[in-house]
Structure formats: structure tokens, C-alpha cells
Amino acid sequence: MTKNYSYPLDSSWSTDEISSVLSFLNRVEEAYESRVDVKAFMEAYRDFKKVIPSKMEEKQIDRAFEKASGYSSYRALQAAKAKRKEEGWISLGH
């Protein structure tokens, strides 16, 4: 699938911060396009939260990303949390 959308990034973020946010959003994409390991997803989310500790800003990024891509980081996170105690994968694709 060709991605013809831009990511909701802030130009004031450092390269490492941008990398952390992109890594998390890439895991969200994997959850929708194929499947993603729950541990890898949650690690990416923890790194994302170091950059975006505010729930309000997290929701803004989720809305912007979902509007651009059709993928909800919130839904992916809920699926990962539901399986968190298990080893495994999540897949939200059709």
C-alpha cells in the first residue's frame, strides 16, 4: 500500500523525538496493514509517551493521524492493552 499522507509531526521536536513518534505511528500502521507484535507496539508507545506525555496532545496527534491515514492509534492501543498480558500479535486490518 502506498502511503500518500503526512505524519503529524512538530518541527520543534529533536531527531530522536521524531524517530520515537514515527516508530509508534509505524506500529499503528502495521496493526492495520498486517499485524504487529504486542511487546514491540507497547515499547514504541512508551517511547512515544516520553515525547508526548500530555493526553490532550496524544488525542490531537491521534485525530490528525486518523484523518490523514484512516488508522486510529487509540483503537490500536486498546487492542494491544487487551492482549498485553499475553504473548502475541494484534491485527486490525479487514
Contacts in CASP RR format, 6 or more apart in sequence:
PFRMAT RR
TARGET T0000
AUTHOR 0000-0000-0000
METHOD contacts of the structure
MODEL  1
MTKNYSYPLDSSWSTDEISSVLSFLNRVEEAYESRVDVKAFMEAYRDFKK
VIPSKMEEKQIDRAFEKASGYSSYRALQAAKAKRKEEGWISLGH
1 33 0 8 1.000
3 29 0 8 1.000
3 69 0 8 1.000
5 68 0 8 1.000
5 69 0 8 1.000
6 68 0 8 1.000
7 21 0 8 1.000
7 22 0 8 1.000
7 25 0 8 1.000
7 65 0 8 1.000
7 68 0 8 1.000
8 60 0 8 1.000
8 61 0 8 1.000
8 64 0 8 1.000
8 65 0 8 1.000
8 68 0 8 1.000
9 18 0 8 1.000
9 21 0 8 1.000
9 22 0 8 1.000
13 21 0 8 1.000
13 51 0 8 1.000
17 51 0 8 1.000
20 44 0 8 1.000
20 47 0 8 1.000
20 48 0 8 1.000
20 50 0 8 1.000
20 51 0 8 1.000
21 48 0 8 1.000
21 51 0 8 1.000
21 52 0 8 1.000
21 61 0 8 1.000
23 44 0 8 1.000
23 47 0 8 1.000
23 48 0 8 1.000
24 44 0 8 1.000
24 45 0 8 1.000
24 47 0 8 1.000
24 48 0 8 1.000
24 73 0 8 1.000
25 65 0 8 1.000
25 73 0 8 1.000
26 44 0 8 1.000
27 36 0 8 1.000
27 40 0 8 1.000
27 41 0 8 1.000
27 44 0 8 1.000
27 45 0 8 1.000
27 76 0 8 1.000
28 65 0 8 1.000
28 71 0 8 1.000
28 72 0 8 1.000
28 73 0 8 1.000
28 76 0 8 1.000
29 69 0 8 1.000
29 71 0 8 1.000
30 36 0 8 1.000
31 41 0 8 1.000
31 71 0 8 1.000
31 76 0 8 1.000
31 79 0 8 1.000
31 80 0 8 1.000
31 90 0 8 1.000
31 91 0 8 1.000
31 92 0 8 1.000
31 93 0 8 1.000
32 70 0 8 1.000
32 71 0 8 1.000
32 76 0 8 1.000
32 92 0 8 1.000
32 93 0 8 1.000
33 93 0 8 1.000
34 91 0 8 1.000
35 89 0 8 1.000
35 90 0 8 1.000
35 91 0 8 1.000
36 76 0 8 1.000
36 89 0 8 1.000
36 90 0 8 1.000
36 91 0 8 1.000
37 88 0 8 1.000
37 89 0 8 1.000
38 80 0 8 1.000
38 83 0 8 1.000
38 84 0 8 1.000
38 86 0 8 1.000
38 87 0 8 1.000
38 88 0 8 1.000
38 89 0 8 1.000
38 90 0 8 1.000
39 87 0 8 1.000
39 88 0 8 1.000
41 76 0 8 1.000
41 77 0 8 1.000
41 80 0 8 1.000
41 90 0 8 1.000
42 80 0 8 1.000
42 84 0 8 1.000
45 77 0 8 1.000
45 80 0 8 1.000
48 58 0 8 1.000
49 58 0 8 1.000
52 58 0 8 1.000
52 61 0 8 1.000
58 73 0 8 1.000
59 74 0 8 1.000
61 73 0 8 1.000
62 72 0 8 1.000
62 73 0 8 1.000
62 74 0 8 1.000
65 71 0 8 1.000
65 72 0 8 1.000
65 73 0 8 1.000
66 72 0 8 1.000
66 73 0 8 1.000
71 92 0 8 1.000
75 92 0 8 1.000
76 90 0 8 1.000
76 92 0 8 1.000
79 90 0 8 1.000
79 92 0 8 1.000
80 90 0 8 1.000
83 90 0 8 1.000
END
